[in-house]
Amino acid sequence: MKSSERSFARRIDLTSLQLFVAVCELGSIGRAAEREFIAASAVSKRLSDLETAVDTQLLYRHSRGVTLTPAGESLLHHARNVLFGLERMQGELSEYADGVRGHVRIHANISAIVQFLPEDLGSFARAHNQIKIDLQEHLSAEVIQAVHEGTADLGICNPDALANTAELDLQSRPYRSDHLMLVVPLDHDLAQRNSISFEEALEWDIVGLQSGSSISQAMRTASAQLRRPLRQRIQVTSLDAMCRMIDNGLGIGLLPDRAFALMHGVGNLRGIRLEDAWAHRELRLMARDFDALPVTARLLVEHLSPRPAVEAAAAEHPDTALSVNLQTFAHL
């Protein structure tokens, strides 16, 4: 850290930041003072000291209260992030006192969460019950951004479907693979097919996941290459919602094979293997630097890395690999 950065950090007082946020939220120094149980004159003095520390005006003061200057709006955004980070730090440190020996923050896309992570994280948690796992579901692009920004230690997604990932300079390792299927109602004209090309599927309306998902990105790219319109009039945020829409005749859709197997019971549907090469997808582990990860995160990476014998067995006996009760995912 440069000396000027150290000097700035020393000039910023956390109590002043808390009071600044309170004043911004309430729009009044007096009301903020009442809420924080401190004299209004003391709040005003701390705000003045804060403006001196950052060398710019943060608030417009008027008879009805205060409003933010552009600099004040910027500081409010950063102050909230700092205070939220402190709250998380306090929470995590208190868990260490209760016996937790590490945290791993993971962001993953819906395909990884539905298809693979419940079993994988469950077995890891049983083997390392003092390591806490924080898992959040995000779109693949958001997963990659979170890893790049350090919000997540690990990401799990399908980066091949996204543009401009190489410039973020992230490392990746294989995790699992899946294959997309075309899902149709049992009484659909295509229901008797065993395989189909995506070009043929473009004749029908498509129920899709939200536009930022890797499956939606892949469909848009494929339809553009085929110079055919993508008739995606309905978009949802979950796989079970997609299945229910399809079951009620609102279109057809693409789902990963293992996810579709877990969705049995959500409608009278049939899955048809998609013939296109891009339908085979690789889910990958993402990190800024695998070797620089904390020990707990490296343990999880080792646990999640594919085991050739298991992968081969799953490929040879897919029905056995897919025999998982949907109730496993009820609380994700």
SVG drawing of the C-alpha trace seen along z (x, -y; Angstrom):
<svg xmlns="http://www.w3.org/2000/svg" viewBox="-51 -27 55 76">
<polyline fill="none" stroke="black" stroke-width="0.4" points="0.0,0.0 1.3,-3.4 2.0,-5.9 -0.7,-8.2 -3.2,-5.3 -2.1,-4.5 -2.6,-8.1 -6.1,-8.2 -7.1,-5.0 -5.9,-6.5 -7.9,-9.7 -11.2,-7.8 -13.0,-7.0 -15.4,-4.1 -17.8,-5.8 -17.9,-8.8 -18.7,-6.5 -21.6,-5.0 -22.9,-8.4 -22.6,-9.6 -24.7,-6.6 -27.3,-7.3 -27.6,-11.0 -27.9,-10.0 -30.6,-7.4 -32.7,-9.8 -31.9,-13.0 -31.3,-14.9 -28.5,-15.3 -30.9,-15.7 -32.9,-12.5 -29.6,-10.6 -28.3,-11.9 -31.5,-10.6 -31.2,-7.2 -27.6,-6.8 -27.9,-8.3 -25.4,-11.0 -25.6,-14.8 -26.4,-16.5 -23.4,-18.8 -21.1,-15.8 -22.6,-14.3 -22.1,-17.6 -18.5,-17.8 -17.7,-14.3 -19.3,-15.1 -17.1,-18.2 -14.0,-16.2 -15.0,-13.6 -15.3,-16.3 -11.9,-17.6 -10.4,-14.0 -11.7,-13.5 -11.0,-17.1 -14.4,-17.7 -18.0,-18.6 -20.2,-15.6 -23.5,-17.2 -25.7,-20.1 -27.0,-21.5 -30.4,-23.4 -33.2,-24.2 -35.1,-21.0 -32.1,-18.7 -29.3,-17.5 -28.9,-16.1 -25.9,-14.4 -23.4,-16.0 -22.1,-13.8 -19.1,-13.1 -21.4,-12.2 -23.3,-9.7 -20.0,-8.0 -18.9,-7.9 -22.3,-6.5 -21.9,-3.6 -18.4,-2.8 -19.3,-3.3 -22.1,-0.8 -19.8,1.7 -17.2,1.2 -19.7,1.5 -21.3,4.6 -17.8,6.1 -17.2,5.4 -20.5,7.1 -19.5,10.2 -16.1,10.2 -17.6,10.0 -20.0,12.8 -17.3,15.1 -14.9,14.4 -17.6,15.3 -18.1,18.6 -14.4,19.3 -14.8,18.9 -17.6,21.5 -15.4,24.1 -15.5,23.2 -12.1,23.6 -12.6,21.9 -15.0,20.5 -15.2,21.1 -17.3,18.7 -18.8,20.2 -20.9,18.7 -22.3,21.2 -24.9,21.3 -28.2,23.1 -27.0,26.1 -24.2,26.9 -26.4,26.3 -29.2,28.5 -27.2,31.3 -24.1,31.9 -23.3,29.6 -25.8,31.1 -24.0,34.4 -20.5,33.0 -20.9,30.3 -22.8,32.7 -20.0,35.3 -17.4,32.5 -19.3,31.1 -19.5,34.6 -15.7,35.0 -14.9,31.4 -17.7,30.4 -15.7,27.4 -15.5,25.7 -18.4,23.5 -19.6,23.2 -21.3,20.1 -23.0,20.9 -24.9,18.5 -26.7,19.1 -25.9,16.6 -25.8,16.4 -22.5,17.6 -21.4,14.1 -22.1,13.0 -20.1,16.0 -17.1,15.1 -17.3,11.4 -17.6,12.3 -14.4,14.5 -12.6,11.7 -13.6,9.1 -12.8,11.4 -16.4,11.6 -16.2,15.4 -13.2,17.7 -14.5,20.2 -16.9,20.1 -18.6,23.0 -20.2,22.2 -20.1,22.8 -17.6,20.1 -17.4,21.3 -20.8,19.8 -19.7,16.4 -17.8,13.7 -14.8,11.8 -13.9,14.2 -10.2,14.5 -9.5,10.8 -10.3,11.3 -7.2,13.5 -8.9,16.2 -7.8,19.8 -10.2,22.7 -10.2,26.5 -12.7,29.1 -15.6,29.9 -18.4,31.9 -20.1,32.1 -23.7,32.3 -25.6,32.5 -28.6,30.4 -31.9,32.1 -35.0,30.7 -37.9,31.0 -41.4,31.4 -44.9,32.4 -45.7,36.1 -48.4,35.3 -46.1,33.0 -45.4,33.7 -41.7,34.3 -42.3,36.6 -41.4,39.8 -38.0,38.5 -34.9,39.9 -32.6,37.0 -33.1,33.7 -31.1,30.8 -31.6,27.3 -32.5,26.0 -35.5,28.3 -36.5,27.1 -36.6,23.5 -40.0,24.2 -41.7,24.0 -42.0,21.4 -39.3,21.8 -39.6,21.5 -36.1,20.3 -34.2,19.3 -33.5,15.7 -31.4,14.0 -28.1,13.9 -28.0,17.7 -25.4,19.8 -28.2,21.8 -29.9,18.7 -26.6,17.3 -25.9,20.6 -29.4,20.6 -29.0,17.0 -25.6,17.7 -26.8,20.9 -29.9,19.3 -27.9,16.3 -25.4,18.7 -28.4,20.5 -29.9,17.2 -33.2,18.3 -35.3,16.3 -35.4,17.6 -39.1,17.6 -38.4,17.3 -41.5,15.5 -41.4,16.8 -38.4,16.6 -38.3,18.0 -35.7,18.1 -35.9,21.8 -35.9,25.2 -39.1,26.4 -40.9,23.3 -39.7,24.0 -41.0,27.6 -44.4,26.4 -44.6,23.9 -43.7,26.6 -46.2,29.1 -49.0,26.5 -48.3,26.2 -46.5,22.8 -43.5,24.0 -40.6,26.4 -37.2,25.8 -33.6,26.9 -32.5,28.5 -29.3,30.3 -29.8,34.1 -29.2,34.7 -31.4,31.8 -34.2,33.1 -33.9,36.5 -34.3,34.8 -37.4,33.0 -39.4,36.1 -42.8,35.6 -42.9,31.9 -45.3,32.5 -45.7,35.1 -42.6,34.4 -40.2,36.2 -36.5,35.3 -35.0,35.6 -31.2,35.6 -29.9,32.5 -27.5,33.5 -25.6,30.2 -22.0,30.2 -22.5,27.2 -25.1,29.1 -22.3,30.9 -21.2,28.5 -18.3,28.4 -18.9,26.9 -15.6,25.6 -14.2,24.5 -13.0,20.8 -10.5,19.0 -8.1,16.1 -5.2,18.3 -5.8,21.9 -2.4,22.1 -3.1,18.9 -6.4,20.0 -6.7,20.6 -6.1,24.1 -9.9,24.7 -10.7,23.6 -7.9,25.8 -9.4,28.8 -12.7,28.1 -11.2,27.8 -9.5,31.2 -12.8,32.7 -14.7,31.2 -12.1,32.2 -13.4,35.0 -12.4,38.5 -11.8,40.5 -13.3,43.7 -16.5,42.0 -16.8,40.1 -16.4,43.2 -19.0,45.1 -21.5,42.3 -21.0,42.2 -21.4,46.0 -24.4,46.2 -26.2,42.8 -29.5,44.1 -27.8,45.1 -26.0,41.8 -29.2,39.9 -31.2,41.8 -31.4,39.0 -34.4,37.9 -35.6,34.4 -36.2,33.8 -32.4,33.5 -32.7,30.0 -35.8,28.8 -33.9,26.4 -31.4,25.0"/>
</svg>
